[in-house]
């Protein structure tokens, strides 16, 4: 299915969530934020959750005061005016370095994501001496949250864990789906006829990414709205995984 088949899509930021702490109950936080917004989750809703709140709850914080930078981190950070400790964390979180230039490191994470600084981020992290890593397994995090919401509230919702990625050849960042549970992350139109009867051969739509990007309009960067409810999108129910959106290296023309 595509969003064009929907009779109307609602995107609702669930406000009022407190600062997440390691070990917090993420499902309870989401339900409390929904209640504070006057929303009750319903079957077939999609809950989009900012990666940062997931990482905080899962304790993916690194105290930079515990990091001893390597020689390469020291040299690179000095050249571009960066914190060598944070540069070292980025290098440690990278499975493959794609490009290092102008103070930025583009790398492939252990998950397979190709992104800036291996997803290591210091924004919206309290304390000033810590950075936040991506969840170790975003798909498992999404599946766990979905199961917890079913247990606590009796609802069958899809869950997307989202994060902001840059895009080659285009300015600005957009949100994409790191972890997915309860929906097919791709809509495959190959083999179907278009409006003029031509059979489509390459149309695969990244619907989970599109939902994540649309939800970012309601989260913003400074509004403390880590949960967004997307209602009315007729997605295909499936176990689904965000990892299935990662391109097979055999088809990567830019590697």
N, C-alpha and C positions, 0 to 999 in steps of 0.2 A: 504494500500500500504506500501511497505517497501523501504528503501533507495536503496536496491539492484536493484530495478526496474528503478531507475533514469538513464538517459543517461549521467549524469555528474552533480555534485553539486559544486557550487561556494560559498565560504565563504569569505566575503569582509568586512574588518574593515572600518568603516566610520570615518575618522580622522578629527581632527580640532575642535571638540566640546569644547565650553568654559566651565569653572567651573559653574555648575548648581547652581541657586539661588532659594529660595522659590518663587513660583508664576510664574516661567519661563514657556514659551510655549514649552512643550516637543516635540510636533509634529513639530513645526517650527525648533527646534534645530536639530531634526533628518533629516529633509529635507535639512537644511543648511549644515549639515555634509556630507550628500550624495552628494550635489552639489559640495562641496569642494573636494570630492574624485573623482569627475567626473562620478557619478552614478545617474541615474534616477530610482526611484522606479517603479516597474511594478506589475501588477496584478499577484497574486500567489507567490510573494516573501514572505519571512518570515523576519520580523525585530525583532532581539533579542536585548533587552535593559537591561543593567546592573541595578540591583535593586538599587544600590546606587544613580544613577542619578534620578530615579523615587522618591526615598525617599527624596532626597534633594529638588526637585521641589515641593513635597507635604508638605514640612516643617516638616519632621519627625526627626528633630534635638532636642536633649536634652542638655541643658547647665548644666554640672555637678556641677557648683557652686550653683545651686538651689536645689540640692539633699541632703537630710538628711538621712544618712545611718541608717538602722535598726541594732539592736544588732547582728542578725545573719550575716548580710553583713559585719559588722565590724570584727567579729570573724573570718569569713572565709577569708576575704581579708588579715587580719593580718597574718593568718597562712601561706598563700601562696604568700605573697608579691604583692597583687593586690590593685587596687584603690577601696576602699570600696564604693565610690559613683557609680562607674560603676557596681560593683557587685549588688548594690541595684537596679539599673535600670534593670539589667538582671532578678532579682527576680520579679520585678513588671511586666515585660513583659512575665513571664512564667505562663502558666495555670497549668502546672504540672512539678515537678522536677523529672527527670528520674535518674540522678546520679550527685553527687557533689564529686569531688576528684581531687587532684593535681592542684588545682587552676582553674579547668574547671567545668563548669556547663552544663550538657546536660539536656535540658528541652523541653517540648512541648509548643509551642506558642498558642495564641488564635486562630490562623488560623488552627492549627492542625499539623504544621510542628514540627518534632523532630530534633533538631539541637543544635549546640554548642552556649551557651550564649544567647539563645532566639533570635539569629540573630542580637543582639546588637553589633555594630562595631565601632571602633575608627580609623581604617585605612582609608586613603584617605579622611579624614574629616579635614577641615582647622580649625585653632584656638587653638588646643591643649586642650581645656576644654569642648569639646562637643563629644557626641556619636550619632550615627545614628541608628534609628529603622527601622524595615521592614515597607513597606506600610501597611496601615490598611486593605486594601482589594486589593491584587495584581490582582485578576481577573477583578475587576472594573477598576483598573488603566490600564490594558491591553486593555479592551474594549473601554475605553475613548480615548486612544491613537489611536487605530484602527479607530474609528469614526472620530477623528480629522484629521488623514491622508487622509481619504476618502474625507472629506470636503475641505481640503486645496489643495490636489494634485489629487483628483479624482481616486485614486488607491485603489484596494481591496487587502490588504495584511493581512497576519496573524501576530500576535504580541505575543512574549514570553518575559516575565520579568524573568530574571535569577539571581541566586545567587549561591555562592559556599558553598557546604555542604561537611562535612567529611563523611567517610563511615566506618561502623563497619568492623573490621578484614582486612581492606586494608589501606595502607598508602596513603597520599595525598588527596587533595580535588578535586572535580569535580563540574561543574556547573549543576544546575537542574532548572526546570521551576517552578517558584512560581505562576506566573499568565499567563493565556493563553487566547487568543481571536482569532477566525477565523479559528481554526483548531482543529481536534480531537487530544487530547494529547496522546491517546493510540491507538495502532493498534492491534485488536483482531483477532487472527488466529485460535481460538478454533473452532472446527468443520470442519476445512479444512484439506485436505490430505497433507502429506508431500511428498517429492520426491519419497518415496517408498510406497505410498498409505496408510500409517498409519494416522489415524485421530488424529490431535493434540488436546489435552485436556487442556493444561495450558499455551499456548504461547500467552501472551499479552505483546506487546513491548511498552515501555515508550518512544514513538518517540519524544515528546516535550522535555523530559529530554536529549535525545540523541542529538537533534538539539542544545539545550542550551549548552551542553558540547562541541560539535564541535565548536560552535561560540566562546567559551572562548579561543580557540587557536588563534583567531584573536584579541581579546580584550586585553589579558594579564592583569597584575595587576598594571603596572606603566606606561602604554602607553597612558593614557587618550583617550581611544576608547570605550565609553559606548554604541555605536550602532554598530551592525553587521548585514549585509545583507546576508541572506542565499537564494540562487537562484538555482532552478533546482530540489529541493526535491519534489517529488509528494505526498504531504500530502493530507489527506482527509479533505475537507472543511466542517466545522461545527462551531457552536457557540463555543463549547469547553470551558473548565474551568480547570485551574491548580488544583483546589481543588478536582477534581474527581480522581486525582492520589494518594491522601492520602489514605492509607490503612484503611479499616474498622477495628475498634478495635477488632471485633470478630475474625479476621483472623491474628491478631498480635501475633505471637508466642513468642515474646521477651518482652512483656509488663510486 
